[in-house]
Structures are given as C-alpha cells and as structure tokens.
C-alpha cells in the first residue's frame, strides 16, 4: 500500500513539475527585468487582474503592472498599450480600471486599447491575434505570468517577450504562485483539447 501511495505521489509530482519546467525553460531568455535590455515592440499587452483585494486594499499585482506599463511606454519601448482583462460583472471592470490609472500616470488615452473579454490568459493571447491582429507583442505582468503567456503565444503563432512587473511577496505572493503551478498544467490540457476563448468578435485595428 505504501509503495502504491509513493508511486502516486511521484506521478502527481511529475504531472505538475514537467509543465512548469517546460514553460520556464522555454521562456527563460524572453523575459526581462531591465528596461534597457528589452527590445521595442509596437504593442505592450497588460494582462489583467483586479484592482482591489476583498479587503478593499490595492492589489499590488495590479499596481506593479500599471507601473511597469507606464515605465515601458515612457522609455519608448512600446507605442500602444492593450489592456486585456475581465469585465464579466458590474463590480469587476479590469480594463477600465487599468485605463483610468494609466491615463492618470500620463499615458495618452488614444494610446490605450481595451480587451474586455480577456477572462484568462488563453483568451488574452488568442484575442490579441484574432481580434487585434497582433503577431508580435510585449507582455506586461509578473515574471511567472509572462512566462506562461509567452509559451501560449508561441503555440498560437505570436512572437513575444515579457517585461516583468515587480513581484509580490508574503502570503499573497505564495498563494498566487501555488495557483500558478496548476495554471501551467492547465495550459497543456487546454492545448491538447484545443480550448477556445469564451468570445471572439469584430476585429479592431491598433493604430
């Protein structure tokens, strides 16, 4: 019985470890912390997250993504910002929250485009190509998230790099990283079964 349990633990560990290793290894030279080392792209895609936590406090993952997008734009590394996030309820409009805060930090409104149906990373990646016509982008999120987006983008015919927003430590950071391990397993499940975005729609040209 103990041997069977041990074998099961090993199999489950490999089931989680292998997707994580593949994604990390694939994207390792495509994610950047130093703004001076990253090449320029026409569009930076900010991957959405909620502005506020359940406590009402600011979500640092959100704040640091705003800061990273602003820094990248002001350094001349991107010309436009596409914010892709969840707008599935009246109390959760991630793209508009990002837009308002980006404008408040000096980004011209006409340089910001919104994707209201980026319910998850797969949707954001596929819609960037199918709706907005992008074949080369810079993802803007925390490093772990950029790595996953870059791998998905490669599989969907998009060349991409990632500019890493500051990471978040403490309990919040640990909790998100635990979910990330499973999210990376889900990447391979989605690719295997050809999972599609929730919505597509009319094409939008970024110019």
FITI-959346 format. One record per residue (C-alpha): x, y, z; residue in three letters. Coordinates in steps of 0.1 Angstrom, whole numbers, plus 5000, padded with zeros to 4 digits. Example, Ala and Ser with C-alpha at 12.3 -4.5 7.8 and 13.67 -1.06 7.14 Angstrom:
REM residues 2
512349555078ALA;513749895071SER;
REM end
This chain:
REM residues 207
500050005000UNK;502850245009UNK;504550174976UNK;501350254957UNK;500950584976UNK;504650674969UNK;504150594932UNK;501050804931UNK;502851094947UNK;505751064922UNK;503351054893UNK;501451364905UNK;504651544912UNK;505951484877UNK;502551584863UNK;503051924879UNK;506851954876UNK;507151884838UNK;504752154825UNK;506352404849UNK;509852314837UNK;508952324800UNK;507352674803UNK;510152814825UNK;512852674802UNK;511152794770UNK;510753154782UNK;513853204802UNK;515653424777UNK;512453614767UNK;511653784800UNK;513354104811UNK;513654294844UNK;515954564829UNK;514154814807UNK;517354894789UNK;517754534777UNK;514354474763UNK;513754544726UNK;510954774713UNK;507554644701UNK;504654834688UNK;502254704714UNK;502554604750UNK;499854374763UNK;499054424800UNK;497554104814UNK;494654194837UNK;493954144874UNK;491654304899UNK;492554644912UNK;491354584947UNK;491554284971UNK;488554164990UNK;489854375020UNK;489454684998UNK;493254734997UNK;495054794965UNK;496154474948UNK;499954504944UNK;500054274914UNK;497754534897UNK;499754834909UNK;503054694898UNK;501654614863UNK;500454964859UNK;503955094870UNK;505654854845UNK;503454964816UNK;504055324823UNK;507855274825UNK;507855074793UNK;505855334774UNK;507855634787UNK;511055464778UNK;509855444742UNK;509855064742UNK;506155044732UNK;503855274712UNK;500555144723UNK;499154954754UNK;496454684750UNK;494854604784UNK;493354264784UNK;491254174814UNK;487954064829UNK;484754274825UNK;482253994834UNK;480454184862UNK;479454544871UNK;481854524901UNK;484854404881UNK;486054604851UNK;489754544850UNK;490454704816UNK;488755034825UNK;490555044859UNK;493855004842UNK;493055264816UNK;492055524842UNK;495255464862UNK;497455464831UNK;495955794820UNK;496455934855UNK;500155854852UNK;500556034819UNK;499755774792UNK;497555944764UNK;494155784762UNK;494455734724UNK;497455514730UNK;495355274752UNK;493154994738UNK;490954774758UNK;490154404755UNK;487154344777UNK;487053964772UNK;490453864785UNK;488953644811UNK;492053434814UNK;495553434798UNK;494453194770UNK;491753434760UNK;494053734762UNK;496653574740UNK;494353434713UNK;492353754711UNK;495453964708UNK;496053794674UNK;492553714662UNK;490854044673UNK;493654294674UNK;495754144646UNK;498954124666UNK;501753884657UNK;504454024679UNK;503954174714UNK;505554254747UNK;503654104776UNK;503554314808UNK;502854124841UNK;504853954868UNK;507553724856UNK;505753394863UNK;502753524843UNK;504853644814UNK;506453304811UNK;503153134807UNK;501853394783UNK;504953364762UNK;504652994759UNK;500953014750UNK;501753284724UNK;504353074707UNK;501752794703UNK;499253044689UNK;501653194663UNK;502653514682UNK;506253624687UNK;506553764722UNK;508753884750UNK;507853984786UNK;508654294807UNK;508454184843UNK;506454394867UNK;507754394903UNK;506854074921UNK;504754044953UNK;506053864984UNK;504453745015UNK;501253535018UNK;499653694987UNK;502653604966UNK;502953254979UNK;499253184973UNK;499453314937UNK;502553104930UNK;500852794942UNK;497952854918UNK;500452924890UNK;501852564892UNK;498352434884UNK;497752704858UNK;500752574839UNK;499352224839UNK;496152374826UNK;498052524797UNK;498952184783UNK;495452054789UNK;493952344770UNK;496352304741UNK;495751934740UNK;491951974737UNK;492052294716UNK;490252504741UNK;489052834725UNK;488453174741UNK;485053244755UNK;484453514729UNK;485953644697UNK;484153914677UNK;484854204653UNK;488454294645UNK;489954604660UNK;493054774645UNK;495554924668UNK;496855244652UNK;
REM end
